[in-house]
Amino acid sequence: MLEWWDGFWAIYSSVIFGIGINAMLALSIYLTLSCGLLSLANAAFMGIGAYAAAMITMQTSLSFPVALLASAIAPALVALVIGVPTLRLSGVYLAMATLGFGEVVRVIVLNLDITGGPMGLNGIEQKTEWWHIILLLGTMLFALARMRRSKIGRAFEAIKEDEIAARLMGVNVGRYKLLAFVSGAIIAGIAGGLNAHYTFTIGPANYGFENAVDILTMAVFGGTSNLIGPLVGSFTLSVLPELMSSLKDFRLAANGLILIIVILYLPKGICDPARFRQLRRRFQSSKVQ
């Protein structure tokens, strides 16, 4: 049994680590979507957290927890600075602005010597363990679950449904939007810090437009009406490429086809509580008949 587990872990450990990191990223964008914000800055925040943590580990003698703390603080400060002017926008305009911010971050990292330029940072010490990801992911889920049931969660929902009505009810829309934006940046930054200390190397190409779209896709695929949806979406889209490895060159096409089918027939994602309740009522009514 132990030999089987050692072989399984040697082959699939990177996939398992990837599932945990992707789950955090999906939760980070779920947080902003729950407040009605279509932000595509999470990949950039992940990159800021990854570089901050990696540089502390490589250039100082500080401990790994300090590096992870920096991976949370650095993107939070950046989100606080850019969030005040940017969050006045909404919808596609906010998406375009945050996407532009991500490109600015990529170009800056690309041209700085301290970040390794186009080559990135290599030889990062592997410090991330499986229990780090489980502990931090569990903490995030607990905090977000408590938030959903709190005054903050109710304010997020009100803003998402109708921002004008929420403002008329006395909700400080700007403050809550900034809170969601900064909190999402913190989660994405921690995911970046953990990922950097597992993959040994990071570069500007790891945090570009494609990554931003992938993060959004994971949350939308699973559904954003509850916390289970982003987890299901991140797990499915992390495992799917491995399951379809036999398709080789057609694997990306198959991925795209599956996403199109889900978007067409499950517009609220796989985990849609309303659809589950409807199916349960139909099942119960059929039993009665």
MIBAKOL-653221 format. One line per 10 residues: number of its first residue (from 1); their letters; for each residue x, y, z of C-alpha. Coordinates in pm, 1 decimal. Example, Ala and Ser with C-alpha at 12.3 -4.5 7.8 and 13.67 -1.06 7.14 Angstrom:
2
1> AS> 1230.0/-450.0/780.0 ~ 1367.0/-106.0/714.0
END
This chain:
289
1> MLEWWDGFWA> 0.0/0.0/0.0 ~ 278.9/238.4/95.4 ~ 469.7/160.4/-224.4 ~ 155.5/229.7/-430.3 ~ 109.9/565.7/-259.8 ~ 474.4/661.3/-315.2 ~ 441.1/584.1/-685.4 ~ 110.4/770.0/-713.5 ~ 250.1/1074.9/-532.7 ~ 563.7/1080.4/-747.3
11> IYSSVIFGIG> 352.2/1090.9/-1064.0 ~ 57.0/1306.9/-962.1 ~ 189.3/1530.7/-684.2 ~ 223.5/1826.3/-921.9 ~ -139.7/1782.1/-1030.5 ~ -257.7/1768.7/-668.5 ~ -58.1/2079.7/-579.5 ~ -198.6/2249.3/-890.1 ~ -555.5/2169.4/-782.7 ~ -496.9/2338.7/-446.2
21> INAMLALSIY> -338.9/2648.3/-600.7 ~ -613.9/2674.8/-863.2 ~ -879.4/2639.4/-593.0 ~ -734.9/2943.5/-415.3 ~ -725.9/3141.7/-740.9 ~ -1086.9/3048.2/-818.6 ~ -1188.9/3161.2/-469.0 ~ -1002.8/3489.7/-517.8 ~ -1206.7/3580.3/-825.3 ~ -1525.0/3437.2/-669.3
31> LTLSCGLLSL> -1483.5/3699.2/-398.1 ~ -1480.5/3987.5/-645.4 ~ -1761.0/3837.4/-855.6 ~ -1975.2/3802.9/-542.1 ~ -1961.2/4181.2/-515.8 ~ -2047.3/4228.3/-883.6 ~ -1690.0/4309.7/-991.8 ~ -1564.2/4163.6/-1319.5 ~ -1193.5/4197.8/-1244.2 ~ -917.5/4029.7/-1445.3
41> ANAAFMGIGA> -633.8/4144.0/-1219.1 ~ -602.4/3823.8/-1017.3 ~ -325.9/3677.1/-1234.5 ~ -125.2/3997.1/-1185.5 ~ -183.0/3984.0/-809.1 ~ -70.1/3622.6/-811.9 ~ 248.1/3731.1/-990.0 ~ 313.5/4012.5/-742.7 ~ 274.8/3768.9/-453.1 ~ 496.0/3509.9/-621.2
51> YAAAMITMQT> 778.2/3755.3/-691.3 ~ 757.1/3915.3/-346.2 ~ 780.2/3578.4/-169.9 ~ 1050.1/3440.8/-402.5 ~ 1275.5/3747.0/-369.8 ~ 1251.4/3738.7/9.4 ~ 1344.8/3370.1/14.2 ~ 1631.1/3406.3/-233.9 ~ 1781.2/3733.9/-114.6 ~ 1725.0/3727.8/261.4
61> SLSFPVALLA> 1745.2/3478.5/544.9 ~ 1384.1/3534.3/651.4 ~ 1161.2/3233.2/710.4 ~ 901.8/3091.4/472.0 ~ 602.8/3220.7/676.2 ~ 744.9/3573.6/643.1 ~ 772.7/3524.0/267.2 ~ 409.5/3409.6/253.4 ~ 307.2/3711.2/459.6 ~ 481.1/3933.6/205.7
71> SAIAPALVAL> 299.2/3752.5/-76.3 ~ -26.5/3863.1/86.2 ~ 73.1/4218.9/183.1 ~ 236.6/4323.7/-146.4 ~ -66.8/4261.2/-373.8 ~ -299.4/4399.3/-105.9 ~ -113.8/4731.7/-105.2 ~ -114.8/4745.8/-485.0 ~ -487.2/4660.5/-493.5 ~ -553.6/4934.9/-239.5
81> VIGVPTLRLS> -372.7/5192.2/-454.5 ~ -527.3/5102.1/-789.2 ~ -865.3/5004.1/-648.2 ~ -973.9/5353.1/-543.4 ~ -977.5/5498.7/-898.2 ~ -1040.8/5173.8/-1089.2 ~ -1347.2/5052.3/-900.6 ~ -1545.1/5353.9/-1016.6 ~ -1577.4/5155.6/-1337.9 ~ -1802.6/4853.5/-1380.6
91> GVYLAMATLG> -1869.4/4565.9/-1615.6 ~ -1655.4/4535.1/-1924.8 ~ -1483.0/4868.2/-1855.1 ~ -1353.6/4737.9/-1522.4 ~ -1242.0/4416.6/-1693.5 ~ -1048.8/4617.3/-1953.7 ~ -889.7/4841.5/-1689.9 ~ -777.4/4549.3/-1470.8 ~ -654.5/4362.4/-1776.7 ~ -446.4/4667.9/-1866.7
101> FGEVVRVIVL> -310.8/4673.2/-1511.9 ~ -203.2/4311.0/-1552.0 ~ -16.1/4399.1/-1871.0 ~ 155.5/4690.5/-1694.0 ~ 272.0/4454.5/-1417.6 ~ 400.7/4205.4/-1675.9 ~ 599.8/4472.6/-1863.6 ~ 748.2/4611.8/-1540.3 ~ 857.0/4264.9/-1426.2 ~ 993.8/4198.8/-1775.0
111> NLDITGGPMG> 1226.2/4500.0/-1757.5 ~ 1352.7/4486.3/-1399.1 ~ 1688.0/4326.1/-1317.6 ~ 1579.3/4233.5/-964.8 ~ 1301.2/4014.8/-1103.3 ~ 1529.0/3840.0/-1350.9 ~ 1380.5/4011.9/-1655.5 ~ 1245.6/3780.9/-1928.7 ~ 1419.9/3481.1/-1770.2 ~ 1238.9/3525.2/-1439.2
121> LNGIEQKTEW> 1365.8/3383.4/-1112.0 ~ 1515.1/3034.2/-1111.9 ~ 1630.0/2805.7/-835.8 ~ 1364.5/2905.5/-583.0 ~ 1392.3/2675.8/-284.4 ~ 1106.4/2427.3/-259.8 ~ 939.9/2504.7/69.8 ~ 570.1/2449.0/-6.8 ~ 433.0/2130.1/150.6 ~ 94.4/1969.5/93.0
131> WHIILLLGTM> -24.2/2061.8/441.1 ~ 53.0/2430.3/376.3 ~ -199.5/2428.8/93.3 ~ -461.2/2231.6/288.6 ~ -425.2/2454.6/595.7 ~ -442.3/2782.7/404.5 ~ -720.7/2666.4/171.4 ~ -924.4/2547.3/469.4 ~ -869.2/2880.2/645.2 ~ -980.3/3070.7/335.7
141> LFALARMRRS> -1294.2/2858.5/299.8 ~ -1381.3/2907.3/666.6 ~ -1330.2/3284.4/646.1 ~ -1531.7/3316.7/323.4 ~ -1813.7/3100.6/462.8 ~ -1834.4/3323.0/769.7 ~ -1822.2/3630.1/547.6 ~ -2114.5/3505.6/334.4 ~ -2334.9/3486.2/643.6 ~ -2222.2/3819.9/786.3
151> KIGRAFEAIK> -2316.4/4181.7/722.0 ~ -2034.1/4199.2/466.8 ~ -2172.9/3906.0/269.3 ~ -2521.1/4058.2/264.9 ~ -2374.5/4388.5/146.8 ~ -2182.9/4210.1/-131.4 ~ -2502.0/4038.0/-245.2 ~ -2698.6/4363.2/-241.4 ~ -2432.9/4540.1/-450.2 ~ -2422.1/4252.3/-696.0
161> EDEIAARLMG> -2799.7/4250.2/-742.0 ~ -2852.3/4626.7/-768.3 ~ -2578.4/4874.9/-686.6 ~ -2809.3/5178.6/-691.4 ~ -3062.7/5014.9/-460.2 ~ -2782.7/4908.2/-224.0 ~ -2654.1/5265.0/-209.9 ~ -3004.3/5395.5/-133.9 ~ -3031.0/5145.3/152.6 ~ -2720.8/5298.3/310.4
171> VNVGRYKLLA> -2458.2/5047.4/193.6 ~ -2117.0/5207.8/143.6 ~ -2069.5/5062.3/-204.4 ~ -1720.2/5199.8/-262.9 ~ -1585.8/5064.9/66.1 ~ -1729.1/4715.8/17.9 ~ -1606.7/4695.7/-341.2 ~ -1257.8/4790.5/-227.6 ~ -1275.8/4528.3/48.8 ~ -1366.8/4256.6/-202.8
181> FVSGAIIAGI> -1095.5/4371.1/-443.4 ~ -820.5/4378.1/-179.7 ~ -931.8/4048.9/-20.9 ~ -924.7/3878.9/-360.9 ~ -574.9/4016.7/-419.1 ~ -456.9/3873.1/-85.9 ~ -583.9/3523.4/-170.7 ~ -432.5/3535.7/-520.7 ~ -101.0/3661.4/-379.3 ~ -80.3/3377.0/-126.3
191> AGGLNAHYTF> -152.0/3129.3/-406.8 ~ 134.8/3286.6/-601.6 ~ 372.6/3261.4/-306.5 ~ 290.4/2894.6/-251.7 ~ 320.0/2816.6/-620.9 ~ 657.3/2990.6/-654.1 ~ 802.0/2777.2/-376.0 ~ 688.6/2457.7/-542.2 ~ 770.7/2511.6/-910.6 ~ 1132.2/2631.2/-846.8
201> TIGPANYGFE> 1098.2/2897.1/-1119.4 ~ 866.0/3184.5/-1211.6 ~ 856.4/3422.3/-1507.2 ~ 647.0/3707.1/-1652.7 ~ 470.4/3469.1/-1892.8 ~ 315.5/3282.5/-1599.0 ~ 88.3/3571.4/-1506.0 ~ -40.5/3709.4/-1834.8 ~ -375.4/3735.6/-2012.5 ~ -421.7/3360.2/-2058.6
211> NAVDILTMAV> -380.7/3298.9/-1686.5 ~ -631.8/3572.9/-1603.3 ~ -887.8/3410.8/-1834.1 ~ -814.3/3064.6/-1689.5 ~ -885.0/3189.8/-1336.8 ~ -1214.7/3343.8/-1445.4 ~ -1308.4/3027.8/-1635.5 ~ -1257.1/2805.4/-1330.7 ~ -1498.0/3012.0/-1120.7 ~ -1760.6/3050.1/-1393.5
221> FGGTSNLIGP> -1736.0/2681.8/-1491.9 ~ -1809.3/2565.5/-1137.9 ~ -2055.5/2843.3/-1056.1 ~ -2029.3/3152.3/-838.0 ~ -2352.3/3122.9/-638.6 ~ -2175.9/2935.4/-357.1 ~ -1830.5/2836.4/-235.8 ~ -1851.0/2482.9/-372.0 ~ -1871.5/2602.0/-733.4 ~ -1519.3/2751.4/-759.7
231> LVGSFTLSVL> -1375.1/2440.3/-594.2 ~ -1553.3/2209.7/-838.2 ~ -1451.6/2427.3/-1132.3 ~ -1086.1/2443.0/-1031.5 ~ -1073.4/2066.9/-965.8 ~ -1241.3/1979.7/-1297.2 ~ -1029.8/2209.7/-1512.0 ~ -711.2/2098.5/-1334.9 ~ -779.9/1727.1/-1380.2 ~ -940.1/1744.7/-1725.1
241> PELMSSLKDF> -612.2/1798.6/-1918.3 ~ -461.2/1493.7/-1747.2 ~ -763.8/1277.4/-1827.1 ~ -750.9/1382.2/-2192.1 ~ -374.3/1351.4/-2233.4 ~ -429.1/1072.9/-2487.6 ~ -587.4/1326.0/-2724.0 ~ -250.7/1504.1/-2753.3 ~ -285.0/1790.8/-3003.1 ~ -666.6/1783.7/-2981.4
251> RLAANGLILI> -671.1/1823.7/-2603.4 ~ -714.8/2203.7/-2606.5 ~ -993.0/2173.9/-2864.4 ~ -1171.5/1919.8/-2643.1 ~ -1133.0/2150.6/-2342.7 ~ -1286.3/2436.8/-2539.3 ~ -1576.1/2220.0/-2657.9 ~ -1657.0/2112.5/-2301.0 ~ -1654.1/2475.1/-2185.0 ~ -1886.2/2580.0/-2467.7
261> IVILYLPKGI> -2133.1/2304.0/-2378.4 ~ -2131.0/2401.6/-2009.8 ~ -2181.0/2771.0/-2087.0 ~ -2468.4/2696.8/-2328.7 ~ -2656.8/2447.3/-2113.4 ~ -2538.5/2536.3/-1761.4 ~ -2506.3/2917.3/-1769.2 ~ -2479.1/2939.7/-1389.1 ~ -2209.7/2674.0/-1370.3 ~ -2207.9/2311.5/-1264.3
271> CDPARFRQLR> -2301.7/2384.2/-902.6 ~ -2627.4/2577.0/-939.2 ~ -2841.2/2530.5/-622.5 ~ -3157.2/2648.7/-801.1 ~ -3119.7/2377.2/-1064.4 ~ -3054.6/2114.3/-798.5 ~ -3372.2/2217.8/-611.0 ~ -3570.6/2201.2/-933.9 ~ -3441.0/1852.6/-1012.9 ~ -3519.2/1738.7/-658.6
281> RRFQSSKVQ> -3877.6/1867.8/-682.6 ~ -3922.7/1689.4/-1015.0 ~ -3784.6/1367.6/-865.8 ~ -4014.8/1393.0/-562.9 ~ -4319.6/1467.4/-776.3 ~ -4243.3/1169.1/-1001.5 ~ -4223.8/942.4/-694.2 ~ -4561.3/1066.8/-571.9 ~ -4720.9/991.4/-908.1
END
